[in-house]
Amino acid sequence: MGQLIGELASDLSTLLRQEIELAKTELKVEVSKAGKGAGLVGGAGYAGLMVGVFASLTLMFVLDLGMPTWVAALLVTIAWAIAGYVLFTRGRQQMKSVHPTPTQTVESIKETF
């Protein structure tokens, strides 16, 4: 009887270690997806700021040759707002695909116990 209980405890310990490894693997995948989404959103913000400032000034001064400065500035601002919206939307979609719960591990534990 003691040997049977010892084997059961050993098997249970092995099973729990395997489940923990599965959970770690699943979480690494999801964290990687979250990092990519955050990188897209952060990169979009930074790129939008740096490129937007210099390109906007250049374009505004070119447009200023044929229209009032305030109209040129407004047109450039609208163009950058659209670009920022598109980048933000893509980053947000990537972030929504992240599933922080290790579903395979949860299902495996439910089946086991």
Secondary structure, DSSP 8 states (H G I E B T S, - for coil): -HHHHHHHHHHHHHHHHHHHHHHHHHHHHHHHHHHHHHHHHHHHHHHHHHHHHHHHHHHHHHHTTTS-HHHHHHHHHHHHHHHHHHHHHHHHHHHHT---S-HHHHHHHHHH-
